Amino acid sequence: MVEFTLVLPILCLVLFGVIQMGIVFHDYITVTDATRAGARVGAVSRQDPSRVSKINTAVKASATNLDSSKLGITVSSSWAPGTDLNVTASYPYEVSLLGMVVKSGTLSSTTTERVE
């Protein structure tokens, strides 16, 4: 019983750390998938005058589990056929254990597509 009492706090700390890192990894995968969806919409809508707003809408629609007000989206391209379209999304993260913030920063992902 004494050994269990000594090991339990460490075991709980490791367990909560793994859960927090799983949440951060899920958010990163969501941001990556959202940039991929936005880049695909942008690659096929070269002649659309509202293409940037459609890209932003596609990114936010694909990132339904994230807070869209914190999602930063950047689109860059010359929109000429055959050139590259870059869609970058960033989202803040925070790893907290027992109410203390251990690590915080920004998740970022960029997807490059060729403009059709």
C-alpha positions in Angstrom: 0.0 0.0 0.0 2.8 2.4 0.8 4.5 1.7 -2.6 1.2 2.3 -4.4 0.8 5.6 -2.5 4.3 6.7 -3.6 3.9 5.7 -7.2 0.3 6.9 -7.8 1.1 10.6 -8.2 3.8 9.9 -10.7 1.6 7.5 -12.6 -1.2 10.0 -12.7 1.1 12.8 -13.9 2.4 10.6 -16.8 -1.2 9.5 -17.7 -2.4 13.1 -17.8 0.7 14.1 -19.8 -0.1 11.5 -22.4 -3.7 12.6 -22.6 -2.6 16.3 -23.1 -0.1 15.3 -25.8 -2.8 13.3 -27.6 -5.1 16.3 -27.6 -2.3 18.5 -29.1 -1.5 15.8 -31.7 -5.2 15.6 -32.7 -5.2 19.4 -33.1 -2.1 19.3 -35.3 -3.6 16.6 -37.5 -6.8 18.7 -37.8 -4.8 21.8 -38.8 -2.9 19.8 -41.4 -6.1 18.3 -42.9 -7.7 21.8 -43.0 -4.8 23.3 -45.0 -5.0 20.4 -47.4 -8.7 21.0 -47.9 -8.2 24.7 -48.4 -5.4 24.2 -50.9 -7.5 21.8 -53.0 -10.3 24.4 -53.2 -7.8 27.1 -54.1 -6.1 25.0 -56.8 -9.3 24.5 -58.7 -10.8 28.0 -58.3 -8.2 30.1 -60.1 -10.7 32.2 -62.0 -13.1 32.7 -59.1 -12.9 36.3 -57.8 -13.8 35.2 -54.3 -11.3 32.4 -54.2 -9.5 33.5 -51.0 -12.7 33.7 -49.0 -13.7 30.2 -50.3 -10.3 28.9 -49.2 -10.8 30.4 -45.7 -14.3 28.9 -45.6 -13.0 25.4 -46.6 -10.2 25.5 -44.0 -12.6 26.5 -41.2 -15.2 23.9 -42.4 -12.6 21.2 -42.3 -11.4 22.2 -38.8 -14.7 21.8 -37.0 -13.2 20.6 -33.7 -11.1 23.8 -33.4 -12.1 27.3 -32.3 -12.2 29.1 -35.7 -11.6 32.5 -34.1 -8.1 31.3 -33.0 -7.3 29.7 -36.4 -5.0 31.9 -38.5 -5.1 31.3 -42.2 -2.6 32.7 -44.8 -3.0 32.2 -48.6 -0.3 33.1 -51.1 -0.1 32.5 -54.8 0.3 34.4 -58.1 -2.8 32.5 -59.4 -1.1 31.8 -62.8 -1.7 28.3 -64.1 1.0 25.9 -63.0 2.3 28.1 -60.1 2.3 27.0 -56.5 -0.5 27.9 -54.1 0.5 27.9 -50.4 -2.1 27.7 -47.7 -0.8 28.0 -44.1 -2.9 27.6 -41.0 -1.8 28.2 -37.4 -3.5 27.4 -34.1 -2.3 28.0 -30.5 -1.9 25.1 -28.1 -1.3 24.6 -24.4 -0.2 21.6 -22.4 -1.2 21.9 -18.8 -0.7 19.5 -16.0 -2.5 19.9 -12.7 -3.5 23.4 -13.6 0.0 24.6 -14.5 0.9 25.4 -18.1 3.9 23.2 -19.0 4.3 24.1 -22.6 2.5 26.5 -25.0 3.1 27.6 -28.6 1.6 27.6 -32.0 0.8 24.6 -34.3 1.4 25.4 -37.9 1.0 23.6 -41.2 1.5 24.6 -44.8 0.2 22.8 -47.9 1.4 23.5 -51.4 -0.8 22.7 -54.4 -0.3 23.5 -58.1 -2.8 26.0 -59.5 -4.8 24.3 -62.3 
